[in-house]
């Protein structure tokens, strides 16, 4: 018999639900690898394809605009056929993009980025909303743990790209990730994913949704935070490379070079995002138990404050040690901010988050498309990547201001769309 969680029908038993949670967590490891892949790859691709900063920024635009399309498609599929089709299609589309990225010239590379970006747009909202629905009593903690696995993938992305580049194995790395995605899709295709919800209720009253300040506050956060996170993780490797060999000529730099087996600036720069994503992942692992004890709004305020301070340190850095310290501070500060926001969205709108979430996750694609792209545009115009990184700093300051006060609840809107 199906079990019911807050009005959401889950096929199977609690054991099946636990299997779905594990599958969602496992799927988020390669998702983390691909979402953050441009960060460690960017110094390598700039050199390989002779890109300037503006053209390199176009890669982020391509990935996340394709993700935007995937998010829209996921919203349609979730409403009509449930979680299984967008989940499996996301995995397979990611595999297609990853398997072809090294197969040809620059235009094919851009097409491959678009392909795996489409897959990310399918899998990210689907997996997040899946875990939120089947974990109604501990959404923030469950989502923090889910995104911990995403962070594991993000860390692996930087480490594996840096090591593969140092040993000339990048094509092998991309094919191995693609194959793992295909195997995962085949392994989980028969699991009891939640079905589409057939409801006799009236359609969502979008005019009423957007008449509330809370909807616009959610929209601002879903646009600005993922954009800032992607901008820092995406450009910090290139920033380290631009500091030059003298910035790495320290004890830390020598240690990094020995670990990689290479002193190439591109390989060393590719490792820098690993520090950012490692701190973010560690924070999500620790945040799962802490979120049950601390007020979410206070965690958000502290996170945005420390994040802004971490970016200031990056802007003032002149050595590898400074860059690493900034990456660790910023990553740790950012760790629980996105899971808390998704949990608040699910709690505020209930089952209607399946539809409203497609809008918010669309904004979570537009922000990462535009903010890192803006970093490249500003950097190219000013002749300084440091100037470009003011863009994510401004976004974090705005987010801090947004969270200084409690948000209006808008209970009437929730009742009308549930």
N, C-alpha and C positions, 0 to 999 in steps of 0.2 A: 504493500500500500504506500502511496506517496505520503511524505511527511510535510507538514506545513510550517513555514517560518515567516511570521509577520505577513501572512497572506500570500506568500510566494510558494508555489508548489515545487517540491524537489522530488524527483523520481528516485525511489530506492530508500535505503535505510541510512542510519547515521554512519555506518561503515562506508557506504557509497559516498556520502557527503565528505567524509575524511579523505577518501581517495581523490575527490574533485579538488579539495584544498591542496593536496600534495601535487597534483597535476598542474594546478595553477601556479604553484611556487616553482616547480621545475621549469615550466614554460617561460617564466620570467627571467631565468638565467640567460638564455640566448637573446631574449628581448632586451635585456640590459646591455649585452654585447653590441647588438646592432644599433640601439638608440644612441649610444655614445661613441660609435665607431669612428665618426668623422674627427673626433677630438684627437686621438692618437694618430690617425691616418693623415691628418691635414698637413703636417710638415712634409710627409713623404709624397703626398699627391701634389703639393705645390711645386716640389722639385721635379717630380716625374712628368707633370703636364705643363710646367712653366707657367703657373697661374699667378696673377697678382692677387692682392687681398680681396679686392672687390669680386673677382671671378671665383676665388675660393669660397667667399661668403655665399655665392650662388648655390653651392652644394647643400648648405643648410636649408636654403629656400626650397630647393627641389625635394629634399627628403621630407620636410615637414608640410609642404603643400600636398605632396602625395599622401602623407599621413592624414591630412585633413579630409581628403577624399575617402580614405579608409575608414575614418571615424563616421562620416556620413553614411557609408555603406553598412557599418556595424550597427548603427542606430536602426536602420531599416530592417536588417536581418534579425536583430534582437526582438523587435516588436512583432515580427511576422513568423519567425521559425525558431526562436530561442537562441541558446548560447552555442550549440554545437557547430553550426555552419560558419559563423564568423571566427570562431576559435581555430578550427582546422584550416580554413582558407587563409587566415593570417599567418599560420606557421608555414604553409606551402609557398605563399607569396614571398615571405622573408627568405626562404630557401632559394627561390629563383634569383632574387637580387644578389644574395651573397655569393651564389655559385658562379655568377657571370661578371663580377666587378673587375676582375683582372684579365678578362678574356679578350680585350681589344683596346681601341683608342679612347680618347677622352669622352666622346659622345656616348659610347657604350657604357663608360663608367658612370656618367650622369644618369643614363637610363636604368642602370642597376641600382643606383641609390634611390631612384624613384620607385622601383619595384619593391625593395625591402621597406621603404618608407610607407608604401601602401599597406604592406603586411603589418607593420607596427601600428598603423592607424586602426586596423581591425582588431588586433590582439590586446592592445593596452586597455581601452575602455571595457572590452568584453571581460577580460580577466579581473580587472578591478571591481566591476559591478557584480561579477559572479561571486567573488569572495565576500563583498559587502552584503549581498543578499543571503548567503548561506551562513553568515556569522553575525546574526542580528544583535546578539547580546554583547559583542566585543568588537565592533566594527573597526575602531581606530587601531586597536592592537593587532587585529588580524591583517589589516591593510598595511600597517607598519612592517609586520613580518613578511608579507608578500613582497613589499618593495625592498626589504632586506635582500631577498633573492635577486631582485632586479639589480641591486647594488653589487652583489657578488659577480653578476655578469658584466657590469660596468668596469669593475676592477680587473676582471679577467681580460676584458677587451684591451685595455691599455698594456697590461703585462704581456699578453700574447702577441699583440701587434709589435711592441718594442722588441721582444725576443725573436719573433719571426723575421722582422726586418733585419736585425743584426745577423741572422743566419740565412738570409735570402730564401725564406720559406713562406712568404705572404700568400702566394697562390694556394699552397697546400693548406694553410690556415683557413682561408675562406671556403675551400671545398669541404673541409672537415666540419665547419659550422653548418654549412648547407645540408650536408648529409645527416647530421644530428637532428636538424629540424624536420626532415622528411621522416626519419625513424620515429620521432616523438609523435608526429601526426598520425602515423599508422598505429602506434601503440595505444593511443587514447581515443580512437574514433568511435569505439563502442561504449564508452562510459556514459552513465545516466546524467547528462547535462540538464539543467532546468529547461523546461519547455516554454514556448511562447505563452503569454497570459491572455486568455480570452476573457475580456471584461465587457460588461454591459454598460459601464459608466460612460458618461459623455467625454468627448475628446478633451485633451488638455487645453485650457483657455490661455493661450500664449499672451494675449494682451494683458490678462490679469497677472500672469507670472512676472512680466517685465514692468508692471506698474509698481512693484515693490522694490525698495532699496536693496534688500538682501540679494535679489537676483543679480543686480548690477555689481554688487560687491563680490559675489562669487565669480562673475564674469571677469572682473579686473584681476582677481587672484589667479584664475585659471589661465589668463593671458600672460601676466607679468612673471609669475614665479617660474613656470617651466622655461620661459624664454631666458630669464636670468641664469637659471641653473645650466641650461644648454650653452649659453654664451661663455660662462666661466669654464665649464668642462671642455667645451669645444675649442677655445682659443688659448688656454693656458699652456699647452704644449708648444704652440707657435711662439707664444710670448717668451718662454724659456729659450727657445732656439734663437730668437732675436737678440737676447742679452749677450750672445757671443761666447766663444770658448773661455774667455777670462772669467765669466760668471760661474763656470763649472770647474774651474781650476782650484778646487778646494778639497778638503777631506771628503765632504759629501759627494762632490762631483767625481772624484776618483773611485769612491766606493760604487757609485751607480755604474760607472764605465766598466768596472770589473765584473759586476753582476751581469751586465748585458753582454760582455765580451766584445764591446765596441765603444769607440770614442766619437762616432759620427754624431754631429749635432742633431740630425733628424731622429736618430734612435733614442738619444737622451731626452729630447723634447717629447717624444711619443710616450715616455714613461711618466711624465708629469701628471696627466689626468688620473693616473692610478692612485696618487696620493689624495686627490680630491674625492674620488669615488670610494676609496677605502675608508676615509673618515665618514663619509655619508652612510656607507653600509654599516660601519660599526655603530653609528648613532641610531640607525634603525633597529639594529639588534638589541641595543640597550633600551631603546624607546618603547619597545613592546610592553615590558612590565612597568616602566615608569609612567606611561600614559594613563594607567589605571589609578595612579596616585596624585597626579598633578593636574591642575586646571588647564584645559587645552589652550585657552586664550593666553595664559601666561607663558606657556611653552612657545606659542607663536610669536609673542612679543620678544621674548629672549632670543629666539632663533633669528629673527630678522635683524635685531640689533647687532648680534655677534656676526651675522653674515655681512652686514655693511662694514663692520670693522675689519673683517678678513679681506674684503675687496680693497679697502684703503691700504692695507699692508701690501697687497699685490701691486697696487699702483706705485707704491714707494720702493718696491724691491729692486735690488741690483745684483743679487747673488742667488745661486740655486737654493741655499738654505732659506732665504727669505721667501722664495716662491713656494717651496715645500711647506713652510710654516703657514703661509697664506692658504694654500690648498687644504691643509688639515683643518684649520680653523673654520674656513668657509664651508667645507664639506660637512663637518660635524654640526655646524649651526643649521644647515639646510635639512638635516636628516629626517626630521619628523614633520616638516611643514606640509608637504604634499599629501602624505597619508592622512593627516588630520583634516585637511581640506576636503578630501574625497569622502571621509567618514562623516563630516558635517553635512555635505551635500546629500548623502544617502539618508542620514537621519532626518534632515529637514524636509525632503520631498518624498521619502518612502519609495514605494514601487515606481512612482512617476519619475524617479531618477534615471530609469532606463531611457526615457525619452529626453528629459531635460539634460541628462548626462551627455547625450550626443552633442548638444550645443556647447556645453562646458569643455568637453574633451576636444571639440573642434577648435575652441579658443586655445586649448593647451597644445595644439599643433601650429596655430598661427603665431603665437608668441615665440616658440623656438624657431620658426621660420624667419620672423622679422628681426628679432633682437640680435642673434648672431650675425645675420646678414648686415644689420645696421653697424655692428662692430667693424665688419670688413669695409663698409662704405666710409665710415668716419676715419678709420685707420688709413685707408688709401688716400683720402682727401687731406688729412693732416700729416701724413707721413710718419705716423706714430701709432703703434698698436696700443700703447698706454692710453692715448686719447680715446681710442675706440672702446676700451674697457670701462669708460665712464658710463656707457649705456646700461650695463647690468647693475652698476652701483646705483644709478638713478632709479631703476626699477625696484630695487630692494628698499630704498628709502621710502618710496611711495607705498609699498606693501606694509612697511612698519607703521606709517601714518594711518593706513586703513584699519589696522588691528589695535589701535590705541583704545578704542571704545567697543563696547558690546554691539553686536549687530541686532537690528530688529528681527523678530521671529517670523512674522508673516504667517501665523497659524491658519488664518482664514484661507489664504491661497492654497496651503497644503490640503486643507479639507476639500476644497473645490476641485482639486486635480487628482485626489487619491482614488 
